[in-house]
Amino acid sequence: MSQAKFIQNRIAIVTGGTSGIGKAIAIALAQSGANVAVGSRSASTSSCHSEIESQGVKALALDLDVSSTDSVQAFYDATMKEFGKVDILINAAGIACEHTICNHPDEDWYRVIDVNLNGIYRTTKLCLPGMIERKWGRIINIASTYASVGVLLHAAYCTSKAAILGFTRCVALEGAPHGVSCNSISPGWVETKMATEVAMRLAQVEGRTAAEYLEEIKQSYPQKRIIQPQEIGTLAAFLCRDEALGITMEDITIAAGSLW
């Protein structure tokens, strides 16, 4: 087995796996030898299936709404039917909204919490038992540098991402005696469609363009650049190595030298 195929024949689930960070992770895992099941609200119309299989592995791409217990169960059942197990779980599905607390629509608050936090609970609850039984598993939750700071207009997002850190630590403790690690990755600003859309909305509040807003972020980072999705993918794949088992219950920041 070549060095690059260090998770050959492993089976991975990636939520939010058809775009942005999730897609980059799915492709990185495929390049490392894993068969990958990706789920998102647009999976049936995406090109992610063929892009994953172009790496010489098998892929499954199905529509998934992580805020629905029934949808998560159906996706998990389909993955088990196709591959027979789940070794790696990547929770990358996420959404954001911008409101002040005083004027926060309840439905937006509940939606962000349900997708970003409860979605991770739903998938982990299904996948963790099999990992424990087989004595091998990797769970990686995509948090954010926003988990560690307060950001105006992002109360729901900050709250959901902060809660992910606590959930990650508890899962790590549960899996530790059984060869299962659980970590979170906290990216800063990453060059994705979602980040651009958020920047556009925030820039409008300040009377600026999204490009101007992102350039300010870029210049504030010590490395003077925005993180690329592939960097998150490479880190996630590394955490799935056998040699990375000792890295667990960690939140790893990747933000070009910035703390947030």
C-alpha positions as a Markdown table, in Angstrom:
| # | Residue | x | y | z |
|---|---|---|---|---|
| 1 | Met | 0.0 | 0.0 | 0.0 |
| 2 | Ser | 1.4 | 3.4 | -1.0 |
| 3 | Gln | 2.0 | 6.0 | 1.6 |
| 4 | Ala | -0.7 | 8.2 | 0.0 |
| 5 | Lys | -3.4 | 5.4 | 0.5 |
| 6 | Phe | -3.2 | 5.3 | 4.3 |
| 7 | Ile | -6.9 | 4.9 | 4.8 |
| 8 | Gln | -7.5 | 2.5 | 1.9 |
| 9 | Asn | -10.8 | 0.6 | 2.2 |
| 10 | Arg | -12.0 | 2.7 | 5.0 |
| 11 | Ile | -15.5 | 4.1 | 4.7 |
| 12 | Ala | -16.2 | 7.7 | 5.3 |
| 13 | Ile | -19.3 | 9.8 | 5.7 |
| 14 | Val | -19.0 | 13.5 | 4.9 |
| 15 | Thr | -22.0 | 15.8 | 5.7 |
| 16 | Gly | -22.0 | 19.0 | 3.7 |
| 17 | Gly | -19.7 | 17.1 | 1.4 |
| 18 | Thr | -20.7 | 18.6 | -2.0 |
| 19 | Ser | -19.2 | 22.1 | -1.6 |
| 20 | Gly | -16.7 | 24.2 | 0.2 |
| 21 | Ile | -14.8 | 22.6 | 3.1 |
| 22 | Gly | -16.9 | 19.4 | 3.1 |
| 23 | Lys | -16.1 | 18.7 | -0.6 |
| 24 | Ala | -12.4 | 19.4 | -0.1 |
| 25 | Ile | -12.4 | 16.9 | 2.8 |
| 26 | Ala | -14.3 | 14.3 | 0.8 |
| 27 | Ile | -11.8 | 14.5 | -2.1 |
| 28 | Ala | -8.8 | 14.4 | 0.3 |
| 29 | Leu | -10.1 | 11.3 | 1.9 |
| 30 | Ala | -10.7 | 9.7 | -1.5 |
| 31 | Gln | -7.2 | 10.6 | -2.5 |
| 32 | Ser | -6.0 | 8.8 | 0.7 |
| 33 | Gly | -7.9 | 5.6 | -0.3 |
| 34 | Ala | -11.3 | 5.9 | 1.5 |
| 35 | Asn | -14.6 | 5.2 | -0.1 |
| 36 | Val | -16.8 | 8.2 | 0.6 |
| 37 | Ala | -20.5 | 8.8 | 1.1 |
| 38 | Val | -21.4 | 12.5 | 0.8 |
| 39 | Gly | -24.6 | 14.0 | 1.9 |
| 40 | Ser | -26.0 | 17.5 | 1.4 |
| 41 | Arg | -29.2 | 19.2 | 0.4 |
| 42 | Ser | -27.9 | 19.4 | -3.1 |
| 43 | Ala | -26.1 | 16.1 | -3.4 |
| 44 | Ser | -28.3 | 14.7 | -6.1 |
| 45 | Thr | -27.5 | 17.6 | -8.5 |
| 46 | Ser | -23.8 | 17.9 | -7.7 |
| 47 | Ser | -20.8 | 16.6 | -9.6 |
| 48 | Cys | -19.1 | 15.4 | -6.3 |
| 49 | His | -19.9 | 11.7 | -7.0 |
| 50 | Ser | -17.8 | 11.6 | -10.2 |
| 51 | Glu | -15.1 | 13.8 | -8.7 |
| 52 | Ile | -14.6 | 11.4 | -5.8 |
| 53 | Glu | -14.7 | 8.3 | -8.0 |
| 54 | Ser | -12.1 | 9.8 | -10.3 |
| 55 | Gln | -9.7 | 9.2 | -7.4 |
| 56 | Gly | -10.1 | 5.4 | -7.9 |
| 57 | Val | -12.5 | 4.8 | -5.0 |
| 58 | Lys | -16.3 | 4.3 | -4.6 |
| 59 | Ala | -18.6 | 7.1 | -3.9 |
| 60 | Leu | -22.2 | 7.5 | -2.8 |
| 61 | Ala | -23.9 | 10.9 | -3.0 |
| 62 | Leu | -27.4 | 11.4 | -1.5 |
| 63 | Asp | -29.5 | 14.3 | -0.4 |
| 64 | Leu | -29.3 | 14.9 | 3.3 |
| 65 | Asp | -30.8 | 17.3 | 5.7 |
| 66 | Val | -29.0 | 17.0 | 9.0 |
| 67 | Ser | -31.7 | 18.9 | 10.8 |
| 68 | Ser | -34.1 | 15.9 | 10.1 |
| 69 | Thr | -33.6 | 12.7 | 12.2 |
| 70 | Asp | -35.4 | 10.8 | 9.5 |
| 71 | Ser | -33.1 | 12.1 | 6.7 |
| 72 | Val | -30.0 | 11.3 | 8.8 |
| 73 | Gln | -31.3 | 7.8 | 9.5 |
| 74 | Ala | -32.1 | 7.2 | 5.8 |
| 75 | Phe | -28.6 | 8.4 | 4.7 |
| 76 | Tyr | -26.9 | 6.3 | 7.3 |
| 77 | Asp | -29.0 | 3.2 | 6.3 |
| 78 | Ala | -28.1 | 3.8 | 2.6 |
| 79 | Thr | -24.4 | 4.1 | 3.5 |
| 80 | Met | -24.5 | 0.9 | 5.5 |
| 81 | Lys | -26.4 | -0.9 | 2.7 |
| 82 | Glu | -23.7 | 0.2 | 0.1 |
| 83 | Phe | -20.6 | -0.2 | 2.2 |
| 84 | Gly | -21.4 | -2.2 | 5.3 |
| 85 | Lys | -19.8 | 0.1 | 7.9 |
| 86 | Val | -18.7 | 3.6 | 8.7 |
| 87 | Asp | -15.1 | 4.1 | 9.8 |
| 88 | Ile | -14.8 | 7.9 | 9.5 |
| 89 | Leu | -17.4 | 10.6 | 10.2 |
| 90 | Ile | -16.8 | 14.2 | 9.0 |
| 91 | Asn | -19.4 | 16.6 | 10.2 |
| 92 | Ala | -19.0 | 19.6 | 7.9 |
| 93 | Ala | -22.6 | 20.7 | 7.2 |
| 94 | Gly | -23.3 | 24.1 | 8.5 |
| 95 | Ile | -25.2 | 27.4 | 8.0 |
| 96 | Ala | -25.0 | 30.9 | 9.3 |
| 97 | Cys | -27.3 | 33.9 | 9.8 |
| 98 | Glu | -26.7 | 37.5 | 10.9 |
| 99 | His | -29.0 | 39.1 | 13.5 |
| 100 | Thr | -28.8 | 41.1 | 16.7 |
| 101 | Ile | -30.0 | 39.2 | 19.8 |
| 102 | Cys | -32.7 | 41.9 | 20.3 |
| 103 | Asn | -34.2 | 41.2 | 16.9 |
| 104 | His | -33.3 | 37.6 | 16.3 |
| 105 | Pro | -36.0 | 35.6 | 14.6 |
| 106 | Asp | -36.6 | 32.5 | 16.6 |
| 107 | Glu | -36.8 | 30.3 | 13.5 |
| 108 | Asp | -33.4 | 31.4 | 12.4 |
| 109 | Trp | -31.9 | 30.7 | 15.8 |
| 110 | Tyr | -33.4 | 27.2 | 16.0 |
| 111 | Arg | -32.4 | 26.4 | 12.4 |
| 112 | Val | -28.7 | 27.3 | 13.0 |
| 113 | Ile | -28.5 | 25.3 | 16.2 |
| 114 | Asp | -30.4 | 22.4 | 14.7 |
| 115 | Val | -28.1 | 22.1 | 11.6 |
| 116 | Asn | -24.7 | 23.0 | 13.2 |
| 117 | Leu | -25.1 | 21.3 | 16.5 |
| 118 | Asn | -28.0 | 18.8 | 16.6 |
| 119 | Gly | -27.0 | 17.5 | 13.2 |
| 120 | Ile | -23.6 | 16.4 | 14.6 |
| 121 | Tyr | -25.4 | 14.7 | 17.5 |
| 122 | Arg | -27.7 | 12.9 | 15.1 |
| 123 | Thr | -24.9 | 11.5 | 12.9 |
| 124 | Thr | -22.5 | 10.7 | 15.7 |
| 125 | Lys | -25.2 | 8.8 | 17.6 |
| 126 | Leu | -25.6 | 6.5 | 14.6 |
| 127 | Cys | -21.9 | 6.1 | 13.7 |
| 128 | Leu | -20.1 | 5.9 | 17.0 |
| 129 | Pro | -21.4 | 2.5 | 18.2 |
| 130 | Gly | -20.1 | 0.6 | 15.2 |
| 131 | Met | -16.7 | 2.3 | 15.5 |
| 132 | Ile | -16.5 | 1.3 | 19.2 |
| 133 | Glu | -17.5 | -2.3 | 18.3 |
| 134 | Arg | -14.8 | -2.5 | 15.6 |
| 135 | Lys | -12.2 | -0.7 | 17.7 |
| 136 | Trp | -11.4 | 1.9 | 15.1 |
| 137 | Gly | -12.9 | 5.2 | 14.2 |
| 138 | Arg | -12.3 | 8.8 | 13.4 |
| 139 | Ile | -14.8 | 11.6 | 14.0 |
| 140 | Ile | -14.0 | 15.1 | 12.9 |
| 141 | Asn | -16.3 | 18.1 | 13.5 |
| 142 | Ile | -15.9 | 21.3 | 11.7 |
| 143 | Ala | -16.2 | 24.1 | 14.3 |
| 144 | Ser | -14.8 | 27.6 | 13.7 |
| 145 | Thr | -12.6 | 30.2 | 15.3 |
| 146 | Tyr | -16.0 | 31.8 | 16.0 |
| 147 | Ala | -16.3 | 29.1 | 18.7 |
| 148 | Ser | -13.8 | 31.0 | 20.8 |
| 149 | Val | -14.8 | 34.6 | 20.3 |
| 150 | Gly | -18.0 | 36.7 | 20.2 |
| 151 | Val | -18.8 | 38.2 | 16.8 |
| 152 | Leu | -21.4 | 40.9 | 16.4 |
| 153 | Leu | -24.6 | 39.6 | 14.6 |
| 154 | His | -23.4 | 36.0 | 14.8 |
| 155 | Ala | -24.8 | 34.8 | 18.2 |
| 156 | Ala | -26.4 | 31.7 | 16.8 |
| 157 | Tyr | -23.4 | 30.7 | 14.8 |
| 158 | Cys | -20.9 | 31.4 | 17.6 |
| 159 | Thr | -23.1 | 29.5 | 20.1 |
| 160 | Ser | -23.5 | 26.5 | 17.9 |
| 161 | Lys | -19.8 | 26.3 | 17.1 |
| 162 | Ala | -18.8 | 26.7 | 20.8 |
| 163 | Ala | -21.1 | 23.9 | 21.7 |
| 164 | Ile | -19.4 | 21.7 | 19.2 |
| 165 | Leu | -16.2 | 21.9 | 21.2 |
| 166 | Gly | -17.9 | 20.5 | 24.3 |
| 167 | Phe | -19.6 | 17.8 | 22.3 |
| 168 | Thr | -16.3 | 16.8 | 20.7 |
| 169 | Arg | -14.6 | 16.4 | 24.0 |
| 170 | Cys | -17.3 | 14.1 | 25.4 |
| 171 | Val | -17.3 | 11.9 | 22.3 |
| 172 | Ala | -13.5 | 11.7 | 22.4 |
| 173 | Leu | -13.7 | 10.4 | 26.0 |
| 174 | Glu | -16.4 | 7.9 | 25.1 |
| 175 | Gly | -14.3 | 6.6 | 22.2 |
| 176 | Ala | -10.9 | 6.7 | 23.8 |
| 177 | Pro | -10.8 | 3.2 | 25.2 |
| 178 | His | -11.9 | 1.7 | 21.9 |
| 179 | Gly | -9.6 | 3.1 | 19.3 |
| 180 | Val | -11.9 | 6.0 | 18.3 |
| 181 | Ser | -10.7 | 9.6 | 18.2 |
| 182 | Cys | -12.8 | 12.7 | 18.0 |
| 183 | Asn | -11.4 | 16.1 | 17.2 |
| 184 | Ser | -12.7 | 19.4 | 15.9 |
| 185 | Ile | -11.1 | 21.7 | 13.3 |
| 186 | Ser | -11.7 | 25.4 | 13.7 |
| 187 | Pro | -11.0 | 27.3 | 10.5 |
| 188 | Gly | -10.7 | 31.0 | 10.2 |
| 189 | Trp | -12.0 | 32.6 | 7.0 |
| 190 | Val | -11.9 | 30.0 | 4.2 |
| 191 | Glu | -12.3 | 30.8 | 0.6 |
| 192 | Thr | -15.7 | 29.2 | 0.0 |
| 193 | Lys | -19.1 | 30.2 | -1.5 |
| 194 | Met | -20.6 | 30.3 | 2.0 |
| 195 | Ala | -17.9 | 32.6 | 3.4 |
| 196 | Thr | -18.3 | 34.9 | 0.4 |
| 197 | Glu | -22.0 | 35.1 | 1.0 |
| 198 | Val | -21.5 | 35.9 | 4.7 |
| 199 | Ala | -18.9 | 38.5 | 3.9 |
| 200 | Met | -21.4 | 40.1 | 1.4 |
| 201 | Arg | -24.1 | 40.4 | 4.0 |
| 202 | Leu | -21.8 | 41.8 | 6.6 |
| 203 | Ala | -20.2 | 44.2 | 4.2 |
| 204 | Gln | -23.7 | 45.5 | 3.2 |
| 205 | Val | -24.3 | 46.4 | 6.9 |
| 206 | Glu | -21.1 | 48.5 | 6.8 |
| 207 | Gly | -21.7 | 50.0 | 3.3 |
| 208 | Arg | -18.8 | 48.1 | 1.8 |
| 209 | Thr | -18.3 | 45.4 | -0.9 |
| 210 | Ala | -17.6 | 41.8 | 0.0 |
| 211 | Ala | -14.2 | 42.1 | -1.7 |
| 212 | Glu | -13.3 | 45.0 | 0.5 |
| 213 | Tyr | -14.5 | 43.1 | 3.6 |
| 214 | Leu | -12.5 | 40.0 | 2.7 |
| 215 | Glu | -9.4 | 42.0 | 1.9 |
| 216 | Glu | -9.5 | 43.5 | 5.3 |
| 217 | Ile | -9.7 | 40.0 | 6.8 |
| 218 | Lys | -6.8 | 38.9 | 4.6 |
| 219 | Gln | -4.6 | 41.7 | 5.7 |
| 220 | Ser | -5.4 | 41.1 | 9.4 |
| 221 | Tyr | -4.0 | 37.6 | 9.2 |
| 222 | Pro | -0.2 | 37.3 | 9.8 |
| 223 | Gln | 0.2 | 35.2 | 6.6 |
| 224 | Lys | -1.8 | 37.8 | 4.7 |
| 225 | Arg | -4.0 | 35.3 | 3.0 |
| 226 | Ile | -7.3 | 33.5 | 3.3 |
| 227 | Ile | -7.2 | 29.7 | 4.0 |
| 228 | Gln | -8.1 | 27.4 | 1.1 |
| 229 | Pro | -10.5 | 24.5 | 1.5 |
| 230 | Gln | -7.8 | 22.0 | 0.5 |
| 231 | Glu | -5.8 | 22.9 | 3.6 |
| 232 | Ile | -8.7 | 21.8 | 5.8 |
| 233 | Gly | -9.0 | 18.6 | 3.7 |
| 234 | Thr | -5.4 | 17.7 | 4.1 |
| 235 | Leu | -5.6 | 18.2 | 7.9 |
| 236 | Ala | -8.7 | 16.1 | 8.2 |
| 237 | Ala | -7.1 | 13.3 | 6.2 |
| 238 | Phe | -4.0 | 13.4 | 8.4 |
| 239 | Leu | -6.2 | 13.0 | 11.5 |
| 240 | Cys | -7.6 | 9.8 | 10.1 |
| 241 | Arg | -4.2 | 8.1 | 9.9 |
| 242 | Asp | -3.5 | 5.2 | 12.3 |
| 243 | Glu | -0.5 | 7.2 | 13.6 |
| 244 | Ala | -2.8 | 10.1 | 14.5 |
| 245 | Leu | -4.8 | 8.1 | 17.1 |
| 246 | Gly | -3.1 | 9.9 | 20.0 |
| 247 | Ile | -4.6 | 13.2 | 18.7 |
| 248 | Thr | -8.0 | 13.2 | 20.3 |
| 249 | Met | -10.2 | 15.7 | 22.2 |
| 250 | Glu | -8.4 | 18.5 | 20.4 |
| 251 | Asp | -9.6 | 21.6 | 18.7 |
| 252 | Ile | -7.2 | 22.5 | 16.0 |
| 253 | Thr | -7.1 | 26.1 | 14.6 |
| 254 | Ile | -6.2 | 26.7 | 11.0 |
| 255 | Ala | -6.3 | 30.4 | 10.4 |
| 256 | Ala | -3.1 | 31.6 | 8.8 |
| 257 | Gly | -1.6 | 32.6 | 12.1 |
| 258 | Ser | -4.7 | 34.4 | 13.5 |
| 259 | Leu | -6.4 | 33.4 | 16.8 |
| 260 | Trp | -9.7 | 34.1 | 15.1 |
